[in-house]
């Protein structure tokens, strides 16, 4: 039995590597080759039954994926664009879930309302990875990327709360009043619990200096937030998102450079494994799904899938072009919606691809739920069609609308580099004038910094004296000055969170290189 599981794991790992290579070679979304290779692998002996239990998807995949997304959220930009993000994440997500529920119930009357709502909740959250990677590569407006990322994070919580309501309705009858009270209770309780866990973990991590221990703590944190919240009837996903967002805002102060580097590398690999394996598992389960929907005609399945996809795509376009601008009349202080041009709203409407979260939710539907294969089939159709149809045409649309600003992004990063070098030089001058550094050493470091400033490079050249304790101390002081300057630039809105993270990552790399040298 163990050997069989190991063989399945190896096959899935090989598919993930081959699929990733094919996606890069042909320039297509990674999900497409992964699903197709998964379908092919299901034909192998013993692989057709390689399915993961819904409880595993719900209790392992989802907490890890949503925690990482929340941790990487840009806090200042998200706060500034809270109103447009809320309009998309709360308004559009709820409307999409209800519209899909109604459409499926009308198209396939034998599908009950709870099951239809479960599908609506599964396909309503967006996956920003494909969209924002294309936008960042082409240098699309920063605010557009921020809104899409913020929307994706919050709509995960909204959609999964609706999904929990649908599962409750499958188990027992739920009235409208019961549903409203349940939503209020699970949301408010989850946010409060998530904040408590975030605060406790933040205090605990301040005492940990070992990188390996930091990774272990970061790995168990999503489950500390998710599992108890679910046990007490709260939204585990919302609690996990709240915890991740709380800790993400304090990541630079909580972690040492080496811990950040090691942790980021670990989480990048982990998220890749989780997201890729979901698409492979879908491919492996396709044969069973098709067998489960064999009582429906091909025309009925295609028609229902087309209706669901049309509802999702057209409703999002209608929302961004017509409803979204009306939010400027909402009370409260927020950035002017006039700054979001019509062509930017068109891109927002078209960048509504679905991905790993949709698959995770669909695959987590209990095996005993009625019409489960139909829900998985429709969810898979939505994911594949939106990835193929929208992800592959988003870049041409951006170019057509003239929204690529790659030169501006390069200038922004170069400006940030220049500012950090100037901050380090200023700190060096103060240390030298106070007598904390001798003139010879100050001259050496000044020449290095000026050379780096002239070339706008990010990594200090090693001057051969890194083994001396005084030299290492001085390097630490200068790096600290650069990090402080980056925090200042970010807090003042001069650079984006992505630029800040990128430059801090380079400083962390330099710190680790020096730390691994001779003492």
URRA-V260766 format. One record per residue. N is the residue number from 0. RES is the residue in one small letter. PSI is psi in degrees with one decimal (999 if undefined). D_LAST is the distance of its C-alpha to the last C-alpha in Angstrom with 1 decimal. Layout:
BEGIN
n=N res=RES psi=PSI d_last=D_LAST
n=N res=RES psi=PSI d_last=D_LAST
END
This chain:
BEGIN
n=0 res=x psi=-45.1 d_last=49.6
n=1 res=x psi=-40.2 d_last=45.8
n=2 res=x psi=-37.3 d_last=46.1
n=3 res=x psi=-42.4 d_last=48.2
n=4 res=x psi=-38.8 d_last=45.7
n=5 res=x psi=-39.7 d_last=42.9
n=6 res=x psi=-43.9 d_last=45.1
n=7 res=x psi=-43.6 d_last=45.8
n=8 res=x psi=-41.4 d_last=42.1
n=9 res=x psi=-42.7 d_last=41.4
n=10 res=x psi=-44.3 d_last=44.4
n=11 res=x psi=-41.7 d_last=43.3
n=12 res=x psi=-41.9 d_last=39.8
n=13 res=x psi=-41.9 d_last=41.3
n=14 res=x psi=-42.2 d_last=43.7
n=15 res=x psi=-42.8 d_last=40.9
n=16 res=x psi=-45.4 d_last=39.1
n=17 res=x psi=-42.3 d_last=42.3
n=18 res=x psi=-39.6 d_last=43.6
n=19 res=x psi=-41.6 d_last=40.5
n=20 res=x psi=-42.6 d_last=40.8
n=21 res=x psi=-39.7 d_last=44.5
n=22 res=x psi=-41.4 d_last=44.1
n=23 res=x psi=-39.4 d_last=41.7
n=24 res=x psi=-42.9 d_last=44.0
n=25 res=x psi=-4.7 d_last=47.2
n=26 res=x psi=40.2 d_last=45.8
n=27 res=x psi=161.3 d_last=47.3
n=28 res=x psi=138.7 d_last=46.1
n=29 res=x psi=-28.9 d_last=44.0
n=30 res=x psi=-33.1 d_last=46.4
n=31 res=x psi=-55.9 d_last=49.3
n=32 res=x psi=-30.5 d_last=48.1
n=33 res=x psi=-44.5 d_last=46.5
n=34 res=x psi=-44.8 d_last=49.8
n=35 res=x psi=-42.4 d_last=51.8
n=36 res=x psi=-34.6 d_last=49.6
n=37 res=x psi=-40.5 d_last=49.8
n=38 res=x psi=-43.5 d_last=53.6
n=39 res=x psi=-40.4 d_last=53.6
n=40 res=x psi=-27.0 d_last=51.4
n=41 res=x psi=-17.0 d_last=53.9
n=42 res=x psi=-15.1 d_last=56.4
n=43 res=x psi=150.3 d_last=54.5
n=44 res=x psi=128.5 d_last=55.7
n=45 res=x psi=-11.7 d_last=54.2
n=46 res=x psi=-21.2 d_last=52.3
n=47 res=x psi=-20.5 d_last=55.1
n=48 res=x psi=11.6 d_last=54.4
n=49 res=x psi=70.9 d_last=50.6
n=50 res=x psi=147.0 d_last=50.8
n=51 res=x psi=136.3 d_last=48.5
n=52 res=x psi=142.3 d_last=50.2
n=53 res=x psi=-33.5 d_last=50.7
n=54 res=x psi=-32.0 d_last=48.9
n=55 res=x psi=-44.3 d_last=45.7
n=56 res=x psi=-46.3 d_last=45.9
n=57 res=x psi=-38.1 d_last=46.8
n=58 res=x psi=-9.3 d_last=44.3
n=59 res=x psi=-55.3 d_last=41.2
n=60 res=x psi=-52.5 d_last=41.4
n=61 res=x psi=-47.9 d_last=42.7
n=62 res=x psi=-43.3 d_last=40.3
n=63 res=x psi=-43.4 d_last=37.2
n=64 res=x psi=-46.3 d_last=38.7
n=65 res=x psi=-30.0 d_last=40.0
n=66 res=x psi=-45.4 d_last=36.9
n=67 res=x psi=-41.5 d_last=34.7
n=68 res=x psi=-41.7 d_last=37.3
n=69 res=x psi=-37.3 d_last=37.6
n=70 res=x psi=-33.3 d_last=33.8
n=71 res=x psi=4.4 d_last=33.7
n=72 res=x psi=137.9 d_last=36.7
n=73 res=x psi=110.9 d_last=36.5
n=74 res=x psi=-44.3 d_last=37.6
n=75 res=x psi=-46.3 d_last=39.0
n=76 res=x psi=-39.4 d_last=40.9
n=77 res=x psi=-39.7 d_last=42.3
n=78 res=x psi=-42.8 d_last=43.5
n=79 res=x psi=-36.6 d_last=45.1
n=80 res=x psi=31.1 d_last=46.9
n=81 res=x psi=-38.4 d_last=47.7
n=82 res=x psi=-53.6 d_last=51.5
n=83 res=x psi=-35.9 d_last=51.5
n=84 res=x psi=-42.4 d_last=49.0
n=85 res=x psi=-38.8 d_last=51.2
n=86 res=x psi=-39.7 d_last=54.3
n=87 res=x psi=-47.1 d_last=52.9
n=88 res=x psi=-42.2 d_last=51.0
n=89 res=x psi=-54.2 d_last=53.7
n=90 res=x psi=-56.3 d_last=56.9
n=91 res=x psi=-38.4 d_last=56.5
n=92 res=x psi=-46.5 d_last=54.9
n=93 res=x psi=-44.3 d_last=57.7
n=94 res=x psi=-41.5 d_last=60.4
n=95 res=x psi=-45.5 d_last=59.1
n=96 res=x psi=-44.2 d_last=58.9
n=97 res=x psi=-37.9 d_last=62.4
n=98 res=x psi=-42.7 d_last=63.8
n=99 res=x psi=-40.8 d_last=62.4
n=100 res=x psi=-47.3 d_last=63.8
n=101 res=x psi=-43.1 d_last=67.2
n=102 res=x psi=-43.7 d_last=67.2
n=103 res=x psi=-40.7 d_last=66.3
n=104 res=x psi=-36.2 d_last=68.9
n=105 res=x psi=-38.0 d_last=71.6
n=106 res=x psi=-37.4 d_last=70.7
n=107 res=x psi=84.1 d_last=70.4
n=108 res=x psi=-29.8 d_last=72.6
n=109 res=x psi=-11.4 d_last=71.8
n=110 res=x psi=120.9 d_last=68.2
n=111 res=x psi=165.3 d_last=68.1
n=112 res=x psi=-43.8 d_last=66.7
n=113 res=x psi=-41.6 d_last=63.6
n=114 res=x psi=-39.8 d_last=62.6
n=115 res=x psi=-38.7 d_last=63.2
n=116 res=x psi=-36.5 d_last=61.0
n=117 res=x psi=-41.8 d_last=58.3
n=118 res=x psi=-43.9 d_last=58.4
n=119 res=x psi=-41.0 d_last=58.5
n=120 res=x psi=-35.4 d_last=55.4
n=121 res=x psi=-39.4 d_last=53.6
n=122 res=x psi=-2.8 d_last=54.4
n=123 res=x psi=-32.3 d_last=54.1
n=124 res=x psi=142.2 d_last=50.3
n=125 res=x psi=161.3 d_last=48.8
n=126 res=x psi=109.3 d_last=45.6
n=127 res=x psi=-6.9 d_last=44.0
n=128 res=x psi=-52.5 d_last=41.4
n=129 res=x psi=-43.6 d_last=43.7
n=130 res=x psi=-50.5 d_last=45.3
n=131 res=x psi=-30.4 d_last=42.3
n=132 res=x psi=-39.9 d_last=40.3
n=133 res=x psi=-44.3 d_last=43.3
n=134 res=x psi=-42.4 d_last=43.7
n=135 res=x psi=-35.7 d_last=40.1
n=136 res=x psi=-36.8 d_last=40.3
n=137 res=x psi=-4.8 d_last=43.5
n=138 res=x psi=39.7 d_last=42.3
n=139 res=x psi=160.9 d_last=45.0
n=140 res=x psi=134.1 d_last=45.4
n=141 res=x psi=-38.3 d_last=42.4
n=142 res=x psi=-34.2 d_last=44.9
n=143 res=x psi=-44.5 d_last=46.6
n=144 res=x psi=-41.4 d_last=43.4
n=145 res=x psi=-44.3 d_last=42.5
n=146 res=x psi=-42.7 d_last=46.0
n=147 res=x psi=-40.7 d_last=45.9
n=148 res=x psi=-44.3 d_last=42.5
n=149 res=x psi=-40.2 d_last=43.7
n=150 res=x psi=-45.0 d_last=47.0
n=151 res=x psi=-38.5 d_last=45.5
n=152 res=x psi=-49.5 d_last=43.4
n=153 res=x psi=-37.5 d_last=46.3
n=154 res=x psi=-20.6 d_last=49.0
n=155 res=x psi=-47.0 d_last=47.1
n=156 res=x psi=-43.2 d_last=47.6
n=157 res=x psi=-48.1 d_last=51.2
n=158 res=x psi=-41.2 d_last=52.1
n=159 res=x psi=-26.6 d_last=50.6
n=160 res=x psi=-42.2 d_last=52.4
n=161 res=x psi=-38.0 d_last=55.6
n=162 res=x psi=-41.6 d_last=54.8
n=163 res=x psi=-37.5 d_last=54.5
n=164 res=x psi=-39.5 d_last=57.9
n=165 res=x psi=-41.3 d_last=59.3
n=166 res=x psi=-37.7 d_last=58.1
n=167 res=x psi=-41.6 d_last=59.6
n=168 res=x psi=-28.1 d_last=62.9
n=169 res=x psi=-32.3 d_last=62.9
n=170 res=x psi=-35.4 d_last=62.9
n=171 res=x psi=154.3 d_last=65.4
n=172 res=x psi=139.0 d_last=67.5
n=173 res=x psi=124.7 d_last=65.9
n=174 res=x psi=170.2 d_last=68.0
n=175 res=x psi=-41.4 d_last=66.9
n=176 res=x psi=-41.5 d_last=66.6
n=177 res=x psi=-42.2 d_last=64.5
n=178 res=x psi=-41.3 d_last=62.2
n=179 res=x psi=-44.9 d_last=61.8
n=180 res=x psi=-38.9 d_last=60.9
n=181 res=x psi=-42.6 d_last=58.5
n=182 res=x psi=-46.4 d_last=56.7
n=183 res=x psi=-44.4 d_last=56.4
n=184 res=x psi=-46.9 d_last=55.2
n=185 res=x psi=-31.7 d_last=52.6
n=186 res=x psi=-52.7 d_last=51.2
n=187 res=x psi=-45.3 d_last=51.0
n=188 res=x psi=-38.2 d_last=49.8
n=189 res=x psi=-41.8 d_last=47.1
n=190 res=x psi=-45.2 d_last=45.7
n=191 res=x psi=-45.2 d_last=45.7
n=192 res=x psi=-40.7 d_last=44.0
n=193 res=x psi=-38.8 d_last=41.4
n=194 res=x psi=-40.3 d_last=40.5
n=195 res=x psi=-46.4 d_last=40.2
n=196 res=x psi=-42.7 d_last=37.9
n=197 res=x psi=-44.2 d_last=35.8
n=198 res=x psi=-44.4 d_last=35.5
n=199 res=x psi=-43.8 d_last=34.6
n=200 res=x psi=-39.1 d_last=32.0
n=201 res=x psi=-44.2 d_last=30.4
n=202 res=x psi=-38.9 d_last=30.2
n=203 res=x psi=-38.8 d_last=28.8
n=204 res=x psi=-22.0 d_last=26.0
n=205 res=x psi=-23.6 d_last=24.7
n=206 res=x psi=-8.7 d_last=23.7
n=207 res=x psi=125.0 d_last=21.9
n=208 res=x psi=-17.0 d_last=18.2
n=209 res=x psi=130.7 d_last=17.9
n=210 res=x psi=-41.9 d_last=18.7
n=211 res=x psi=-42.4 d_last=21.0
n=212 res=x psi=-36.3 d_last=22.9
n=213 res=x psi=-40.5 d_last=23.4
n=214 res=x psi=-42.0 d_last=25.0
n=215 res=x psi=-44.1 d_last=27.2
n=216 res=x psi=-43.6 d_last=28.4
n=217 res=x psi=-29.7 d_last=29.1
n=218 res=x psi=-35.4 d_last=31.0
n=219 res=x psi=-15.6 d_last=33.2
n=220 res=x psi=-46.1 d_last=33.9
n=221 res=x psi=-35.9 d_last=36.7
n=222 res=x psi=-31.0 d_last=38.5
n=223 res=x psi=-32.3 d_last=38.2
n=224 res=x psi=-41.6 d_last=40.0
n=225 res=x psi=-54.4 d_last=42.4
n=226 res=x psi=-49.5 d_last=43.7
n=227 res=x psi=-37.5 d_last=44.8
n=228 res=x psi=-44.9 d_last=46.3
n=229 res=x psi=-38.2 d_last=48.3
n=230 res=x psi=-35.8 d_last=49.4
n=231 res=x psi=15.8 d_last=50.9
n=232 res=x psi=19.6 d_last=52.6
n=233 res=x psi=176.7 d_last=50.4
n=234 res=x psi=105.5 d_last=48.9
n=235 res=x psi=-37.0 d_last=45.7
n=236 res=x psi=-45.0 d_last=44.8
n=237 res=x psi=-38.0 d_last=45.3
n=238 res=x psi=-40.7 d_last=43.3
n=239 res=x psi=-42.2 d_last=40.4
n=240 res=x psi=-43.0 d_last=40.7
n=241 res=x psi=-44.6 d_last=40.7
n=242 res=x psi=-46.0 d_last=37.6
n=243 res=x psi=-41.1 d_last=35.8
n=244 res=x psi=-41.9 d_last=36.9
n=245 res=x psi=-46.1 d_last=35.9
n=246 res=x psi=-35.2 d_last=32.4
n=247 res=x psi=-35.1 d_last=32.1
n=248 res=x psi=-20.1 d_last=33.0
n=249 res=x psi=14.9 d_last=30.0
n=250 res=x psi=-40.8 d_last=27.4
n=251 res=x psi=-30.9 d_last=25.2
n=252 res=x psi=-21.8 d_last=25.2
n=253 res=x psi=-33.9 d_last=24.8
n=254 res=x psi=147.5 d_last=21.9
n=255 res=x psi=158.9 d_last=18.3
n=256 res=x psi=-46.0 d_last=17.6
n=257 res=x psi=-38.1 d_last=16.1
n=258 res=x psi=-39.2 d_last=19.2
n=259 res=x psi=-45.8 d_last=21.5
n=260 res=x psi=-50.2 d_last=20.5
n=261 res=x psi=-43.1 d_last=20.7
n=262 res=x psi=-42.9 d_last=23.8
n=263 res=x psi=-42.5 d_last=25.6
n=264 res=x psi=-43.5 d_last=25.1
n=265 res=x psi=-46.9 d_last=26.5
n=266 res=x psi=-33.3 d_last=29.4
n=267 res=x psi=-44.5 d_last=30.3
n=268 res=x psi=-43.2 d_last=30.7
n=269 res=x psi=-45.4 d_last=32.6
n=270 res=x psi=-39.2 d_last=35.0
n=271 res=x psi=-44.8 d_last=35.7
n=272 res=x psi=-43.6 d_last=36.6
n=273 res=x psi=-50.5 d_last=38.7
n=274 res=x psi=-43.0 d_last=40.6
n=275 res=x psi=-42.5 d_last=41.2
n=276 res=x psi=-29.5 d_last=42.3
n=277 res=x psi=-43.5 d_last=44.9
n=278 res=x psi=-36.9 d_last=46.6
n=279 res=x psi=-44.0 d_last=46.6
n=280 res=x psi=-35.5 d_last=48.0
n=281 res=x psi=-45.2 d_last=50.7
n=282 res=x psi=-40.9 d_last=51.6
n=283 res=x psi=-28.0 d_last=51.9
n=284 res=x psi=-4.8 d_last=54.1
n=285 res=x psi=-42.3 d_last=56.3
n=286 res=x psi=-43.0 d_last=58.9
n=287 res=x psi=-36.9 d_last=59.4
n=288 res=x psi=-44.7 d_last=59.6
n=289 res=x psi=-39.2 d_last=62.2
n=290 res=x psi=-35.0 d_last=64.1
n=291 res=x psi=-22.2 d_last=64.0
n=292 res=x psi=17.5 d_last=65.6
n=293 res=x psi=-19.7 d_last=68.2
n=294 res=x psi=-8.0 d_last=70.9
n=295 res=x psi=145.7 d_last=70.3
n=296 res=x psi=157.2 d_last=71.7
n=297 res=x psi=-38.5 d_last=69.5
n=298 res=x psi=-39.8 d_last=71.2
n=299 res=x psi=-43.4 d_last=70.6
n=300 res=x psi=-46.4 d_last=66.8
n=301 res=x psi=-41.0 d_last=66.4
n=302 res=x psi=-43.3 d_last=68.5
n=303 res=x psi=-42.8 d_last=66.6
n=304 res=x psi=-41.2 d_last=63.2
n=305 res=x psi=-39.6 d_last=64.5
n=306 res=x psi=-46.4 d_last=65.8
n=307 res=x psi=-45.2 d_last=62.5
n=308 res=x psi=-42.7 d_last=60.5
n=309 res=x psi=-42.2 d_last=63.1
n=310 res=x psi=-45.4 d_last=62.9
n=311 res=x psi=-48.8 d_last=59.1
n=312 res=x psi=-48.8 d_last=58.9
n=313 res=x psi=-37.7 d_last=62.0
n=314 res=x psi=-39.3 d_last=61.4
n=315 res=x psi=-43.1 d_last=57.9
n=316 res=x psi=-44.1 d_last=59.3
n=317 res=x psi=-39.5 d_last=62.2
n=318 res=x psi=-46.5 d_last=59.8
n=319 res=x psi=-32.8 d_last=57.5
n=320 res=x psi=-29.7 d_last=60.4
n=321 res=x psi=-53.4 d_last=62.9
n=322 res=x psi=-41.9 d_last=61.6
n=323 res=x psi=-46.4 d_last=58.1
n=324 res=x psi=-24.6 d_last=59.4
n=325 res=x psi=-16.6 d_last=61.7
n=326 res=x psi=-13.2 d_last=58.6
n=327 res=x psi=-16.2 d_last=58.5
n=328 res=x psi=-2.2 d_last=61.4
n=329 res=x psi=146.2 d_last=59.4
n=330 res=x psi=160.5 d_last=59.0
n=331 res=x psi=166.6 d_last=55.8
n=332 res=x psi=124.7 d_last=53.4
n=333 res=x psi=164.8 d_last=51.7
n=334 res=x psi=147.1 d_last=51.1
n=335 res=x psi=132.7 d_last=54.3
n=336 res=x psi=-13.3 d_last=55.3
n=337 res=x psi=-20.9 d_last=56.9
n=338 res=x psi=-12.7 d_last=53.4
n=339 res=x psi=99.7 d_last=53.4
n=340 res=x psi=166.5 d_last=55.8
n=341 res=x psi=-41.6 d_last=58.2
n=342 res=x psi=-30.3 d_last=56.3
n=343 res=x psi=-38.2 d_last=53.1
n=344 res=x psi=-32.8 d_last=55.0
n=345 res=x psi=-41.5 d_last=56.3
n=346 res=x psi=-42.1 d_last=52.8
n=347 res=x psi=-40.6 d_last=52.0
n=348 res=x psi=-33.8 d_last=55.1
n=349 res=x psi=-19.1 d_last=54.3
n=350 res=x psi=51.6 d_last=50.6
n=351 res=x psi=41.3 d_last=51.6
n=352 res=x psi=149.4 d_last=50.3
n=353 res=x psi=153.3 d_last=49.9
n=354 res=x psi=-129.8 d_last=47.2
n=355 res=x psi=-38.9 d_last=45.1
n=356 res=x psi=-41.6 d_last=46.1
n=357 res=x psi=-44.8 d_last=49.8
n=358 res=x psi=-41.7 d_last=49.4
n=359 res=x psi=-42.9 d_last=47.5
n=360 res=x psi=-44.9 d_last=50.3
n=361 res=x psi=-44.0 d_last=53.0
n=362 res=x psi=-17.0 d_last=51.6
n=363 res=x psi=-1.1 d_last=51.1
n=364 res=x psi=133.0 d_last=54.9
n=365 res=x psi=145.8 d_last=56.2
n=366 res=x psi=-25.4 d_last=58.0
n=367 res=x psi=-7.1 d_last=61.1
n=368 res=x psi=138.0 d_last=61.4
n=369 res=x psi=143.9 d_last=64.5
n=370 res=x psi=26.8 d_last=64.1
n=371 res=x psi=-46.6 d_last=60.3
n=372 res=x psi=-37.1 d_last=60.5
n=373 res=x psi=-41.3 d_last=62.2
n=374 res=x psi=-44.9 d_last=59.6
n=375 res=x psi=-40.9 d_last=56.8
n=376 res=x psi=-47.8 d_last=58.8
n=377 res=x psi=-39.9 d_last=59.4
n=378 res=x psi=-41.8 d_last=55.8
n=379 res=x psi=-39.6 d_last=54.6
n=380 res=x psi=-41.7 d_last=57.2
n=381 res=x psi=-45.8 d_last=56.0
n=382 res=x psi=-49.9 d_last=52.4
n=383 res=x psi=-42.7 d_last=53.2
n=384 res=x psi=-42.5 d_last=55.9
n=385 res=x psi=-36.1 d_last=53.8
n=386 res=x psi=-43.7 d_last=50.8
n=387 res=x psi=-46.6 d_last=53.0
n=388 res=x psi=-37.8 d_last=55.3
n=389 res=x psi=-43.6 d_last=53.1
n=390 res=x psi=-36.2 d_last=49.6
n=391 res=x psi=-16.2 d_last=50.9
n=392 res=x psi=-1.8 d_last=53.1
n=393 res=x psi=-43.1 d_last=50.9
n=394 res=x psi=-47.7 d_last=49.2
n=395 res=x psi=-35.8 d_last=52.6
n=396 res=x psi=-43.3 d_last=53.9
n=397 res=x psi=-44.3 d_last=51.0
n=398 res=x psi=-40.5 d_last=51.7
n=399 res=x psi=-37.5 d_last=55.4
n=400 res=x psi=-4.4 d_last=55.1
n=401 res=x psi=35.2 d_last=52.7
n=402 res=x psi=4.2 d_last=49.9
n=403 res=x psi=127.5 d_last=47.1
n=404 res=x psi=49.7 d_last=44.9
n=405 res=x psi=-36.4 d_last=42.0
n=406 res=x psi=-38.5 d_last=41.9
n=407 res=x psi=-39.8 d_last=41.6
n=408 res=x psi=-40.3 d_last=38.6
n=409 res=x psi=-42.5 d_last=36.8
n=410 res=x psi=-41.2 d_last=37.8
n=411 res=x psi=-45.7 d_last=36.5
n=412 res=x psi=-41.5 d_last=33.0
n=413 res=x psi=-38.6 d_last=32.9
n=414 res=x psi=-41.8 d_last=34.1
n=415 res=x psi=-40.1 d_last=31.4
n=416 res=x psi=-44.0 d_last=28.7
n=417 res=x psi=-42.6 d_last=30.4
n=418 res=x psi=-40.0 d_last=30.5
n=419 res=x psi=-38.3 d_last=26.8
n=420 res=x psi=-40.9 d_last=25.9
n=421 res=x psi=-37.5 d_last=28.5
n=422 res=x psi=-40.7 d_last=27.0
n=423 res=x psi=-40.5 d_last=23.6
n=424 res=x psi=-40.2 d_last=25.4
n=425 res=x psi=-41.8 d_last=27.4
n=426 res=x psi=-39.1 d_last=24.4
n=427 res=x psi=-41.4 d_last=22.9
n=428 res=x psi=-41.2 d_last=26.3
n=429 res=x psi=-43.1 d_last=26.5
n=430 res=x psi=-38.4 d_last=23.2
n=431 res=x psi=-43.5 d_last=24.2
n=432 res=x psi=-27.6 d_last=27.7
n=433 res=x psi=-4.4 d_last=26.6
n=434 res=x psi=10.3 d_last=24.6
n=435 res=x psi=-16.3 d_last=21.2
n=436 res=x psi=134.6 d_last=19.9
n=437 res=x psi=159.6 d_last=21.2
n=438 res=x psi=-38.0 d_last=23.6
n=439 res=x psi=-48.3 d_last=21.8
n=440 res=x psi=-38.7 d_last=18.7
n=441 res=x psi=-40.1 d_last=21.2
n=442 res=x psi=-41.1 d_last=23.2
n=443 res=x psi=-49.1 d_last=20.4
n=444 res=x psi=-30.6 d_last=19.6
n=445 res=x psi=-41.0 d_last=23.3
n=446 res=x psi=-41.3 d_last=24.1
n=447 res=x psi=-45.4 d_last=21.6
n=448 res=x psi=-38.5 d_last=23.1
n=449 res=x psi=-37.4 d_last=26.6
n=450 res=x psi=-42.6 d_last=26.2
n=451 res=x psi=-37.3 d_last=25.0
n=452 res=x psi=-41.9 d_last=27.9
n=453 res=x psi=-40.3 d_last=30.4
n=454 res=x psi=-5.5 d_last=29.6
n=455 res=x psi=50.6 d_last=29.1
n=456 res=x psi=161.7 d_last=26.0
n=457 res=x psi=-14.1 d_last=23.5
n=458 res=x psi=128.9 d_last=20.1
n=459 res=x psi=137.8 d_last=18.3
n=460 res=x psi=138.3 d_last=18.0
n=461 res=x psi=125.7 d_last=14.6
n=462 res=x psi=9.0 d_last=15.2
n=463 res=x psi=0.7 d_last=12.8
n=464 res=x psi=18.4 d_last=10.9
n=465 res=x psi=-14.1 d_last=8.3
n=466 res=x psi=-15.2 d_last=5.5
n=467 res=x psi=136.9 d_last=7.6
n=468 res=x psi=-36.7 d_last=7.7
n=469 res=x psi=-38.8 d_last=11.4
n=470 res=x psi=-43.6 d_last=11.2
n=471 res=x psi=-38.6 d_last=9.3
n=472 res=x psi=-42.6 d_last=11.9
n=473 res=x psi=-42.4 d_last=14.6
n=474 res=x psi=-41.3 d_last=14.0
n=475 res=x psi=-41.1 d_last=14.2
n=476 res=x psi=-43.4 d_last=17.4
n=477 res=x psi=-40.8 d_last=18.9
n=478 res=x psi=-38.2 d_last=18.4
n=479 res=x psi=-39.4 d_last=19.9
n=480 res=x psi=-39.0 d_last=22.8
n=481 res=x psi=-40.9 d_last=23.4
n=482 res=x psi=-40.6 d_last=23.6
n=483 res=x psi=-40.3 d_last=26.0
n=484 res=x psi=-39.3 d_last=28.1
n=485 res=x psi=-41.7 d_last=28.4
n=486 res=x psi=-39.7 d_last=29.5
n=487 res=x psi=-44.3 d_last=32.0
n=488 res=x psi=-39.9 d_last=33.3
n=489 res=x psi=-43.8 d_last=33.8
n=490 res=x psi=-28.9 d_last=35.5
n=491 res=x psi=0.3 d_last=37.9
n=492 res=x psi=16.2 d_last=38.8
n=493 res=x psi=-30.5 d_last=37.5
n=494 res=x psi=162.5 d_last=35.5
n=495 res=x psi=169.2 d_last=35.8
n=496 res=x psi=-35.2 d_last=33.7
n=497 res=x psi=-43.8 d_last=33.0
n=498 res=x psi=-41.9 d_last=31.7
n=499 res=x psi=-47.8 d_last=29.5
n=500 res=x psi=-39.6 d_last=28.0
n=501 res=x psi=-45.3 d_last=27.5
n=502 res=x psi=-37.3 d_last=25.7
n=503 res=x psi=-35.9 d_last=23.5
n=504 res=x psi=-41.0 d_last=22.7
n=505 res=x psi=-39.1 d_last=21.5
n=506 res=x psi=-38.6 d_last=19.3
n=507 res=x psi=-40.6 d_last=17.9
n=508 res=x psi=-41.7 d_last=17.3
n=509 res=x psi=-40.5 d_last=15.3
n=510 res=x psi=-43.4 d_last=13.2
n=511 res=x psi=-37.0 d_last=12.6
n=512 res=x psi=-42.0 d_last=11.9
n=513 res=x psi=-39.3 d_last=9.1
n=514 res=x psi=-29.3 d_last=7.7
n=515 res=x psi=-5.6 d_last=8.3
n=516 res=x psi=-173.5 d_last=6.4
n=517 res=x psi=143.3 d_last=3.8
n=518 res=x psi=999 d_last=0.0
END
